[in-house]
C-alpha cells in the first residue's frame, strides 16, 4: 500500500489537493444480481462484494438454518449476521482492505450448503457493491430463469444507454476539444493557458494546467507514475458545484491513456461549457476530482468561473 501525503496549493485560479487518502463517500454502484451455482461446477466458493455500513442481502430458494450459517469474522469487522427466512444480511462496520476477505457458510434447512468469500468491491471500473444476490442451485427453476431474465434486460438497457452516450459524444465539440488537449494539440483549440502548477511526491509527478476559452474552460492534468511496484489506473472523474442543483455538472473527458506503468506519463483533459458553471446566483466555481482505481482522490482542482471568456 502506498504512503499518501497531501499537498495543498492556494493560488488565484487553482486550489489543488493531491493523493488524498479519502475514499469516495456514498457507494456509487450497487447491483442486484443472480448467482446460478450450477453455472460454476468447479468453483468451491463464490465472491460477494460488500462496502462499509452498507447492507448486502443474500436471498435463497429455501429457508436458511441459523445454527449452521456462519460468518468467520475473527476480527469483528461485521455487524452480527441477520438470518431470517430465506435471507441472510451482511453489513461491514467499515470498508474492507483491498486484500481482505471473510469466509461465509450458508446452510439451508434441507442441508444444502453454500460457501462464499466476502470481499470489498473490485477496483476496476466495472466493480460494484452487492445490494442483493439471488442465489439459485437449480438454474432451470422458474424463479432462477425469471431472475436471470431481469439481469439480461438490465444489461441490455445499460448497453443501449452506453451506445447512445457514445453517439452523442461523436458529435460533441467539447469532446473534440478534449481529445486535442489530451494529445497535446492545444494550438488547434480556442483555449489559452492561464495557470500551471507542478507538484512532485514519492508516487507521482503532477502538472495541472488551466485554460480559458470563449464560453468554455478546460483543465489538463499531466501525470507521471514514479511508483515502482504497480501501475496507476484511472477510475473516473466528477465535476461538481455546491451552488448548483444538481451538484454534478456536465463535462467532456478524454484520456491519453488510462493506465500508467512505472515511468510512463499521460494526460487527462476536461472541457466544461459555460452552462456547467451557471447557477441561480450567476456563474459558480466548480470542483474537478480525479479518482484512481482504488477510489482515492488523486487530484482535486478548483476551476474558477472567471476562466470563461466572453
C-alpha positions as CSV (number, residue, x, y, z in Angstrom):
1,X,0.0,0.0,0.0
2,X,1.3,3.4,-0.9
3,X,2.0,6.0,1.7
4,X,0.0,9.1,0.7
5,X,0.9,12.6,1.6
6,X,-1.4,15.5,0.9
7,X,-0.3,18.7,-0.8
8,X,-2.3,22.0,-0.7
9,X,-1.7,24.9,-3.0
10,X,-3.7,28.1,-2.8
11,X,-3.3,30.5,-5.8
12,X,-5.7,32.8,-7.6
13,X,-7.2,30.3,-10.0
14,X,-6.3,27.0,-8.5
15,X,-6.8,25.0,-5.3
16,X,-5.1,21.6,-5.7
17,X,-5.1,18.6,-3.4
18,X,-3.0,15.6,-4.4
19,X,-3.3,11.9,-3.4
20,X,-5.8,12.4,-0.6
21,X,-6.3,9.2,1.4
22,X,-10.0,9.5,1.5
23,X,-12.3,7.2,-0.5
24,X,-15.4,8.5,-2.2
25,X,-18.3,8.9,0.2
26,X,-21.5,7.1,-0.9
27,X,-21.4,3.8,-2.6
28,X,-21.5,4.7,-6.3
29,X,-22.5,1.4,-7.9
30,X,-24.7,-1.2,-6.3
31,X,-26.1,-4.3,-8.0
32,X,-28.9,-6.7,-7.7
33,X,-27.6,-9.9,-9.4
34,X,-28.3,-13.5,-9.9
35,X,-25.9,-16.2,-8.9
36,X,-26.6,-19.6,-10.5
37,X,-24.4,-22.0,-8.6
38,X,-24.8,-24.7,-11.3
39,X,-23.1,-22.4,-13.7
40,X,-19.8,-22.8,-11.7
41,X,-19.5,-26.5,-11.1
42,X,-15.7,-26.3,-10.3
43,X,-15.9,-23.3,-8.0
44,X,-15.9,-24.1,-4.3
45,X,-16.6,-20.5,-3.2
46,X,-18.3,-17.5,-4.8
47,X,-17.5,-13.9,-4.3
48,X,-19.8,-11.4,-2.5
49,X,-18.8,-7.7,-2.7
50,X,-19.6,-5.5,0.2
51,X,-18.9,-1.9,1.4
52,X,-18.7,-0.4,4.9
53,X,-22.0,0.4,6.6
54,X,-24.0,-0.9,3.5
55,X,-26.3,-3.9,3.9
56,X,-25.9,-6.7,1.4
57,X,-28.8,-9.3,1.2
58,X,-28.3,-12.9,0.1
59,X,-31.6,-14.4,-0.9
60,X,-32.0,-18.2,-1.3
61,X,-34.7,-20.5,-2.7
62,X,-35.4,-22.1,0.7
63,X,-35.2,-21.1,4.4
64,X,-31.8,-20.8,6.0
65,X,-30.7,-22.7,9.0
66,X,-29.3,-20.1,11.5
67,X,-27.4,-22.7,13.6
68,X,-25.4,-23.8,10.5
69,X,-24.9,-20.4,8.9
70,X,-21.7,-18.7,10.0
71,X,-19.5,-15.7,9.0
72,X,-15.9,-16.5,10.1
73,X,-15.2,-12.9,11.1
74,X,-12.4,-13.2,13.7
75,X,-11.6,-9.5,13.5
76,X,-15.0,-8.2,14.4
77,X,-15.3,-6.4,11.1
78,X,-19.1,-7.0,10.6
79,X,-22.3,-6.5,12.4
80,X,-23.8,-9.7,13.7
81,X,-25.4,-11.7,10.8
82,X,-29.1,-11.2,10.4
83,X,-30.7,-14.5,9.3
84,X,-34.5,-14.8,8.7
85,X,-36.5,-17.0,6.4
86,X,-34.7,-17.2,3.0
87,X,-32.4,-14.2,3.6
88,X,-29.0,-13.5,5.1
89,X,-27.9,-9.9,5.7
90,X,-24.3,-8.8,5.8
91,X,-23.1,-5.4,6.9
92,X,-19.4,-4.5,7.4
93,X,-18.6,-1.9,10.0
94,X,-16.2,-0.2,7.6
95,X,-14.7,-0.8,4.2
96,X,-12.6,-3.9,3.9
97,X,-9.0,-3.5,2.8
98,X,-8.4,-4.5,-0.9
99,X,-6.7,-7.8,0.1
100,X,-9.2,-8.7,2.9
101,X,-11.7,-11.5,2.6
102,X,-14.0,-13.3,5.0
103,X,-15.5,-16.8,4.5
104,X,-19.2,-17.2,4.8
105,X,-21.0,-20.6,5.1
106,X,-24.8,-20.6,4.5
107,X,-26.7,-23.8,5.1
108,X,-30.4,-24.3,4.1
109,X,-32.9,-26.2,6.1
110,X,-32.6,-29.2,3.7
111,X,-28.9,-29.4,4.4
112,X,-27.7,-27.7,1.2
113,X,-24.6,-25.7,2.0
114,X,-23.1,-22.7,0.1
115,X,-19.6,-21.3,0.6
116,X,-18.8,-17.6,-0.2
117,X,-15.9,-15.2,0.1
118,X,-17.0,-11.8,1.3
119,X,-14.7,-9.2,-0.3
120,X,-14.5,-5.4,-1.0
121,X,-15.7,-4.2,-4.4
122,X,-13.2,-4.8,-7.2
123,X,-11.3,-1.6,-8.1
124,X,-11.8,-1.9,-11.8
125,X,-14.2,0.5,-13.5
126,X,-16.9,-2.3,-13.6
127,X,-16.6,-3.1,-9.9
128,X,-19.7,-2.9,-7.8
129,X,-21.2,-3.4,-4.3
130,X,-23.8,-6.2,-4.0
131,X,-27.1,-4.8,-2.8
132,X,-28.8,-8.2,-3.2
133,X,-27.6,-11.5,-4.6
134,X,-30.3,-14.0,-5.6
135,X,-28.7,-17.5,-5.1
136,X,-30.1,-20.4,-7.1
137,X,-28.9,-24.0,-7.1
138,X,-31.5,-25.1,-9.7
139,X,-30.9,-22.9,-12.7
140,X,-33.9,-24.3,-14.5
141,X,-36.4,-23.3,-11.8
142,X,-39.0,-20.6,-12.7
143,X,-37.5,-18.1,-10.2
144,X,-34.0,-18.7,-11.4
145,X,-35.0,-18.1,-15.0
146,X,-37.0,-15.0,-14.1
147,X,-34.1,-13.5,-12.1
148,X,-31.7,-14.2,-15.0
149,X,-34.1,-12.6,-17.4
150,X,-34.2,-9.4,-15.3
151,X,-30.4,-9.4,-15.2
152,X,-30.2,-9.7,-19.0
153,X,-32.8,-6.9,-19.5
154,X,-30.8,-4.7,-17.2
155,X,-27.5,-5.4,-19.1
156,X,-29.3,-4.7,-22.4
157,X,-30.6,-1.4,-21.1
158,X,-27.1,-0.4,-19.9
159,X,-25.6,-1.2,-23.3
160,X,-28.3,0.9,-25.1
161,X,-27.6,3.8,-22.8
162,X,-23.8,3.5,-23.4
163,X,-24.3,3.4,-27.1
164,X,-26.5,6.5,-27.0
165,X,-23.8,8.3,-24.9
166,X,-21.1,7.4,-27.4
167,X,-23.2,8.6,-30.3
168,X,-23.7,12.0,-28.6
169,X,-20.0,12.3,-27.9
170,X,-19.1,11.7,-31.5
171,X,-20.8,14.9,-32.5
172,X,-19.7,16.9,-29.4
173,X,-17.4,19.9,-29.9
174,X,-16.3,19.8,-26.3
175,X,-15.2,16.1,-26.7
176,X,-13.3,17.0,-29.8
177,X,-11.5,19.8,-27.9
178,X,-10.8,17.4,-25.0
179,X,-9.3,14.9,-27.4
180,X,-7.0,17.5,-28.9
181,X,-5.9,18.7,-25.4
182,X,-5.3,15.2,-24.2
183,X,-2.9,14.7,-27.1
184,X,-1.0,18.0,-26.5
185,X,-2.5,19.8,-29.5
186,X,-3.6,22.9,-27.7
187,X,-2.8,25.1,-30.7
188,X,-5.7,23.6,-32.6
189,X,-8.2,24.7,-29.9
190,X,-9.5,28.1,-28.9
191,X,-8.1,27.8,-25.4
192,X,-5.5,30.0,-23.8
193,X,-3.3,28.7,-20.9
194,X,-3.9,30.8,-17.7
195,X,-2.3,28.8,-14.9
196,X,0.2,26.0,-14.4
197,X,1.2,24.2,-11.2
198,X,3.9,21.5,-10.8
199,X,3.9,19.0,-8.0
200,X,6.1,16.1,-7.1
201,X,5.8,13.4,-4.5
202,X,7.1,9.8,-4.0
203,X,4.3,8.3,-6.1
204,X,3.5,10.7,-8.9
205,X,4.8,13.8,-10.7
206,X,1.8,16.0,-11.4
207,X,1.3,19.1,-13.6
208,X,-2.0,20.9,-13.8
209,X,-2.8,23.5,-16.4
210,X,-6.0,25.6,-16.5
211,X,-7.2,27.1,-19.8
212,X,-9.7,29.9,-20.5
213,X,-11.8,29.8,-23.6
214,X,-14.7,31.5,-25.3
215,X,-17.7,30.3,-23.3
216,X,-15.7,27.3,-22.0
217,X,-12.9,26.3,-19.6
218,X,-10.5,23.4,-19.7
219,X,-8.2,21.6,-17.3
220,X,-5.3,19.3,-18.4
221,X,-3.7,17.1,-15.8
222,X,-0.3,15.6,-16.7
223,X,0.6,12.5,-14.6
224,X,3.9,10.6,-14.5
225,X,4.0,7.4,-12.4
226,X,7.1,7.3,-10.3
227,X,5.9,4.4,-8.2
228,X,8.0,1.2,-8.8
229,X,5.7,-1.7,-7.8
230,X,2.4,-1.3,-9.5
231,X,0.7,0.7,-12.3
232,X,-1.6,3.6,-11.8
233,X,-5.0,3.3,-13.3
234,X,-7.7,5.9,-13.9
235,X,-11.1,5.2,-12.4
236,X,-13.3,8.2,-13.1
237,X,-13.7,12.0,-12.6
238,X,-16.5,14.2,-11.5
239,X,-17.2,18.0,-11.8
240,X,-19.4,19.4,-9.0
241,X,-20.6,22.7,-7.5
242,X,-22.2,23.4,-4.1
243,X,-24.2,26.2,-5.6
244,X,-25.9,24.3,-8.4
245,X,-28.7,21.7,-8.5
246,X,-27.9,19.0,-9.3
247,X,-24.4,19.3,-7.9
248,X,-22.8,17.1,-10.6
249,X,-22.2,19.2,-13.7
250,X,-21.7,18.0,-17.3
251,X,-18.3,17.9,-18.9
252,X,-16.2,16.3,-21.7
253,X,-13.4,14.0,-20.7
254,X,-10.6,12.4,-22.7
255,X,-7.6,10.4,-21.6
256,X,-4.3,10.0,-23.4
257,X,-4.0,6.6,-21.6
258,X,-6.0,5.1,-18.7
259,X,-3.1,3.1,-17.2
260,X,0.4,4.3,-16.4
261,X,3.2,1.9,-15.6
262,X,6.3,3.0,-13.8
263,X,8.0,5.9,-15.6
264,X,5.1,6.4,-18.0
265,X,3.2,9.7,-18.5
266,X,-0.2,10.6,-19.7
267,X,-2.7,13.5,-19.9
268,X,-6.3,13.8,-18.7
269,X,-8.3,16.6,-20.3
270,X,-11.6,18.0,-19.2
271,X,-13.6,20.7,-21.0
272,X,-16.7,22.4,-19.4
273,X,-19.1,24.6,-21.2
274,X,-20.4,27.8,-19.6
275,X,-23.7,26.1,-18.8
276,X,-21.9,23.9,-16.3
277,X,-20.9,27.0,-14.3
278,X,-24.4,28.5,-14.3
279,X,-26.4,28.8,-11.0
280,X,-29.3,30.9,-9.8
281,X,-26.8,33.4,-8.5
282,X,-24.8,33.6,-11.7
283,X,-21.6,31.7,-12.6
284,X,-20.3,29.5,-9.9
285,X,-16.8,27.9,-9.4
286,X,-16.6,24.2,-10.0
287,X,-14.5,21.4,-8.4
288,X,-12.9,18.8,-10.5
289,X,-12.0,15.5,-8.8
290,X,-10.0,12.7,-10.4
291,X,-10.0,9.3,-8.8
292,X,-7.6,6.4,-9.2
293,X,-8.7,2.7,-9.4
294,X,-8.9,2.2,-5.6
295,X,-11.4,5.0,-5.2
296,X,-9.0,7.5,-3.7
297,X,-8.7,11.1,-5.0
298,X,-5.5,11.7,-6.9
299,X,-6.1,15.3,-7.8
300,X,-8.7,18.0,-6.9
301,X,-8.8,21.2,-8.8
302,X,-10.9,24.3,-8.2
303,X,-12.0,25.6,-11.6
304,X,-12.7,29.3,-11.3
305,X,-15.6,30.7,-13.3
306,X,-13.5,33.6,-14.5
307,X,-11.8,31.2,-16.9
308,X,-14.9,31.6,-19.0
309,X,-14.2,34.2,-21.7
310,X,-16.9,36.2,-23.5
